[in-house]
Amino acid sequence: MVNRRFAIAVGLFVLLAIPGRAEIIEQILVRVNGELFTKTDLETRQIAALREMGQRLDPTNANLDDAQLRKMLDQVTPELMVGVIDEMLLVQRGKELGYKLGDEQFNGIVDNLKKENKIENDEQFQAALKQEGMTVADLRRNIERRMLVQRVEQNEILGRIAVSEVEAREYYDAHVAEFTKPQSVTLREIFVTVPDGATALQDTAAREKASQIRQRATAGENFEKLAVDMSDAPSKANAGLIGPLNVSELSPEVRKLIESLKPGEVSDVIRAQRGYQLLKLETSTPPETLKFEDARNQISDRVFTDKRKEEYEKFLERLRGQAIIEWKNDELKRAYDKGLADSKKQGSPAARG
């Protein structure tokens, strides 16, 4: 049986298996600058997309409802087709620039695949590929396509992006909250439960018990020991400790209560949903904002990411505008147009290497 890691590794290259192999009789769906994308190519991509969604499905599966399959395919196909067309354009651009996969580089990749999957000889490797429905030529072609996409992205897009000091400073000033650690507190609690459907007398008794515990705590008894001995909350196992907690995520009532306490002080008895609660403020850490110099690397990463998305989309739009795309299937063209519109709404490219 083929090692699962090998199957996954080869599967990464299968995802790039667009045209290139000879077909005896095949239905052409679209031509991109003369390069063909066929019905078989589409079905291969759709199955891979469904599997990527966690759906281990086969279109011939008798247990699969046709309507369900159609709905799932309608969901994945628009984005899939944008990715396919963009990928074809990137590969073609890579070939125009003279990029190619050398024998030494390919053999190195194959050697790594063998080593990682404990494949000892060429016969075992050929058998493993056969089980995945591939030949060595298929594997090489698909690895080369992935390499071409990556080289184009690196040299035509990423390598030309820089983040200036002015851009970094402007981003910092506009997003200073992103570099501010909010105020946090660490508390200890004691909780006295009021039973469901409790009578007024039972409720009063619970409140009185909580008040007596508070009196003992404010008189100097150890709050941690009181929590272990008398609290009904699960936190009693940790001497009532809860936190650190982000103050902004606390309820307004609890936040107001905490703001009036100093470390070491115990709150008044407060009514909670299922009983009465005491809180002791252990520590309070004020908000802290990173200085620009300390946040510089984070800022660069974020600005670079934003610029990468913008430049990537500009580059793809340029390639699309220059391409000759001949659709042979109207339904697939509508799916592509929808995927393209959706990706623009999201503000990010649908295809990424």
Secondary structure, 3 states (H helix, E strand, C coil): CCCHHHHHHHHHHHCCCCCCCCCCCCCEEEEECCEEEEHHHHHHHHHHHHHHCCCCCCCCCCCCCHHHHHHHHHHHHHHHHHHHHHHHHHHHHHHHCCCCCCHHHHHHHHHHHHHHCCCCCHHHHHHHHHHCCCCHHHHHHHHHHHHHHHHHHHHHHHHHCCCCHHHHHHHHHHCHHHHEECCEEEEEEEEEECCCCCCHHHHHHHHHHHHHHHHHHHCCCCHHHHHHHHCCCHHHHHCCEEEEEEHHHCCHHHHHHHHCCCCCCECCCEEECCEEEEEEEEEEECCEECCHHHHHHHHHHHHHHHHHHHHHHHHHHHHHHHCCEEECCHHHHHHHHHHHHHHHHHCCCCCCC
